[in-house]
Amino acid sequence: MGASAAFHLAEAGVSDVVVVERGELACGSSGKPIGGVRAQFSDPLNIELGSRSLRAYADFAHRPGADIRLDTVGYLFLLTTEQQVTEFEAGVRTQNALGVPTRMISPDEARRLCPYVSTDGLVAAAYSPEDGHARPRLVVQGYADAAARAGVTFATHTTVTGLDTAGDRVTAVHTDRGRIDCGTVICAAGAWSAQIGDMAGLHLPVRPVRRQLAFTEPLVPPAPRIPFTIDFASTAYFHNSDDGLLFGLADPREPDGFDTTWTPEWLELFREAVRQRAPGLAGMRTVDGWAGLYEVTPDHNALIGRSRELVNFLYATGFSGHGFLQGPAVGEILRDLHLEREPFADISPFGADRFHSGAETRPEAHVV
């Protein structure tokens, strides 16, 4: 989010942009996944953010100009109950109305798309051919390189320690390397955003939750080219990764916290889930893995907007696993908020105050 915002601001001619990063660029959640990109959501705003970002990723080699290893293999959600089918059918209707070519397919077609899938107990699937995955670290670097060429300063290994406010404005950001006077502050600190909000006296309801994944050893013969495939009931997912496969699953027992220790024991949860849904994966050997942090909000929708209390404090956080795939679109929105222009989408439903203002929330259903 920070790199995307910086690029879009610099492209629009905004000068004196500083990106403050505690470590190296992409050292947090952004550098961890092999990131899925999709527009398959239940909430229309998420669909719009995902769809617009898909178009930006498809054009990334030209603007800003970098190879992000985009692989448009599609997303395949495997559905095992009639209730899931009903919910995804509603999602497909909404997606189609917004120009996303998702379709419901039969178990046999799901197996043709992904030969690892067992049709035993499979009721239906939802498939969108324009989705896929790319490499987040390459995206961050691509945005950052273009932004730096346009004059953006990247203050890496710099920790934010506090904010100064006067009236309804933030006037300065304090870091362990000095003070930065500012006209606008954008909080894009991911899982750590609540701490930045606290510095400004603002409530950003974001909690950190560990997610883990693993990589198989090189496969011989090579794995077929498959969609990003998700067993929706268990959240087990898998897709191609270099010369093998990537495995992931959300452990429902995972407590909140900033621990990013990779614990191979969680793999048993994945293996148990795929023994029925994709049994050929259960015995595959893994050779590596890592853990990163989801930044989760109560309704699994992002926090995007402008603070009502501090009018020059903007925020984009709490994406609940969807930040990478929405990054290009949100960078545009942050640019427009700073320039006081009307964004391409009405983001008011994602305001951070929705949980205590009585505003209606729209929980996102297509969460992994």
TAJO-V20444 format. One record per helix or strand of 2 or more residues. SS is the DSSP state (hx for helix, st for strand). FROM is the first residue (numbers start at 1). TO is the last residue. Records with the same first field share a line. If there is no record, write none. Layout:
# TAJO-V20444
SS = FROM-TO ; FROM-TO
This chain:
# TAJO-V20444
hx = 2-11 ; 29-31 ; 44-58 ; 82-97 ; 107-113 ; 136-149 ; 190-199 ; 264-277 ; 279-281 ; 323-338 ; 348-350 ; 352-355
st = 18-20 ; 34-37 ; 75-79 ; 103-105 ; 124-128 ; 132-135 ; 153-155 ; 160-166 ; 169-175 ; 178-181 ; 185-187 ; 207-216 ; 228-231 ; 236-241 ; 244-249 ; 286-296 ; 303-306 ; 313-317
